[in-house]
Amino acid sequence: MTKMLATSEQQAIAKAFLAARAAKTPLTDYPGAMPQGLAEAYAIQDSAIAFDGRPIGGWKVGRIADELVARFGGHRIAGPIFTNEIVDAADGAVPAMPVYGGGFAAAEAEVLLRFGDVGTREYDIASVRDAIDEVRTGIEIASSPFPDINKHGPAVTASDYGNNKGLVIGPRIAGWQDADLIAMPVEFRIDGERIGAATMETMLDGPFGSALFLIRALRARGIAIPPGTWVSAGAITGVHEIRPGQDAEALFDGKIRVSCKITG
């Protein structure tokens, strides 16, 4: 993918999303011409990141639907997760995670990978493990002031931070270097009711494939990956829409729990 500089119209879209996020007001319509490809989407996203100014502590990776892969030229998209919206709940805490009540809101069970020193070497699906220094359980909070963000394809989703609003970092996965993460059972509950269950076999080439994609995608965009950067590797049990006031819980391997309370 060739890096594209934002046009004045794309900068205006980025500013409109930033203003809506800051004011916590919904956007009933997309604020401009919808991007038709990922280069346009990332031009908007890069512009928003620059205007926003907050430090980035991680990146979410989302999947492109199989029927859209040929059109968009890939299987995944990425969006920034800002440091001030990353909460460590490894000690069993249940943090309050805000969403846009009048927009789109969802929570997703995800495996989280933390980069060590990525350096400049080239990686493949086997060697990318060398770039990872920790693996955790977690919940990604997906939310945007534009309620229809996921209804217009991956470019629109990518344009507004990939539809990210935060990350809950849960307990570590011990022995991840030798564990069969792909086969690990994962469940997701909202208000105590199980609404999703799956393994990472549904995730293309798994969480390490997401890390490999992200390294290549960020390099193409000229974005550095400092040590300590988190990768939220993709929804395992699905994208579960959620409302303020509800509780979310992910259960990994039948024993590792991570939870949060959704607020408006």
CORHU-V117579 format. One record per residue. N is the residue number from 0. RES is the residue in one small letter. BURIAL is I if it has 24 or more other C-alpha atoms within 12 Angstrom, else O. Layout:
N&RES&BURIAL, N&RES&BURIAL
This chain:
0&m&O, 1&t&O, 2&k&O, 3&m&O, 4&l&O, 5&a&I, 6&t&O, 7&s&O, 8&e&O, 9&q&I, 10&q&I, 11&a&O, 12&i&I, 13&a&I, 14&k&I, 15&a&I, 16&f&I, 17&l&I, 18&a&O, 19&a&I, 20&r&I, 21&a&O, 22&a&O, 23&k&I, 24&t&O, 25&p&I, 26&l&I, 27&t&O, 28&d&O, 29&y&I, 30&p&I, 31&g&O, 32&a&O, 33&m&I, 34&p&I, 35&q&O, 36&g&I, 37&l&I, 38&a&I, 39&e&I, 40&a&I, 41&y&I, 42&a&I, 43&i&I, 44&q&I, 45&d&I, 46&s&I, 47&a&I, 48&i&I, 49&a&O, 50&f&O, 51&d&I, 52&g&O, 53&r&O, 54&p&O, 55&i&I, 56&g&I, 57&g&I, 58&w&I, 59&k&I, 60&v&I, 61&g&I, 62&r&I, 63&i&I, 64&a&O, 65&d&O, 66&e&O, 67&l&O, 68&v&O, 69&a&O, 70&r&O, 71&f&I, 72&g&O, 73&g&I, 74&h&I, 75&r&I, 76&i&I, 77&a&I, 78&g&I, 79&p&I, 80&i&I, 81&f&I, 82&t&O, 83&n&O, 84&e&I, 85&i&I, 86&v&I, 87&d&I, 88&a&I, 89&a&I, 90&d&O, 91&g&O, 92&a&O, 93&v&I, 94&p&I, 95&a&I, 96&m&I, 97&p&I, 98&v&I, 99&y&I, 100&g&I, 101&g&I, 102&g&I, 103&f&I, 104&a&I, 105&a&I, 106&a&I, 107&e&I, 108&a&I, 109&e&I, 110&v&I, 111&l&I, 112&l&I, 113&r&I, 114&f&I, 115&g&O, 116&d&O, 117&v&I, 118&g&O, 119&t&O, 120&r&O, 121&e&O, 122&y&O, 123&d&O, 124&i&O, 125&a&O, 126&s&O, 127&v&I, 128&r&I, 129&d&I, 130&a&I, 131&i&I, 132&d&I, 133&e&I, 134&v&I, 135&r&I, 136&t&I, 137&g&I, 138&i&I, 139&e&I, 140&i&I, 141&a&I, 142&s&I, 143&s&I, 144&p&I, 145&f&I, 146&p&I, 147&d&I, 148&i&I, 149&n&I, 150&k&O, 151&h&O, 152&g&I, 153&p&I, 154&a&I, 155&v&I, 156&t&I, 157&a&I, 158&s&I, 159&d&I, 160&y&I, 161&g&I, 162&n&I, 163&n&I, 164&k&I, 165&g&I, 166&l&I, 167&v&I, 168&i&I, 169&g&I, 170&p&I, 171&r&I, 172&i&I, 173&a&O, 174&g&O, 175&w&O, 176&q&O, 177&d&O, 178&a&O, 179&d&O, 180&l&I, 181&i&I, 182&a&O, 183&m&I, 184&p&I, 185&v&I, 186&e&I, 187&f&I, 188&r&I, 189&i&I, 190&d&O, 191&g&O, 192&e&O, 193&r&O, 194&i&I, 195&g&I, 196&a&I, 197&a&I, 198&t&I, 199&m&I, 200&e&O, 201&t&O, 202&m&I, 203&l&I, 204&d&O, 205&g&I, 206&p&I, 207&f&I, 208&g&I, 209&s&I, 210&a&I, 211&l&I, 212&f&I, 213&l&I, 214&i&I, 215&r&I, 216&a&I, 217&l&I, 218&r&O, 219&a&O, 220&r&I, 221&g&O, 222&i&O, 223&a&I, 224&i&I, 225&p&I, 226&p&O, 227&g&I, 228&t&I, 229&w&I, 230&v&I, 231&s&I, 232&a&I, 233&g&I, 234&a&I, 235&i&I, 236&t&I, 237&g&I, 238&v&I, 239&h&I, 240&e&I, 241&i&I, 242&r&I, 243&p&I, 244&g&O, 245&q&I, 246&d&I, 247&a&I, 248&e&I, 249&a&I, 250&l&I, 251&f&I, 252&d&I, 253&g&O, 254&k&O, 255&i&I, 256&r&I, 257&v&I, 258&s&I, 259&c&I, 260&k&I, 261&i&I, 262&t&O, 263&g&O
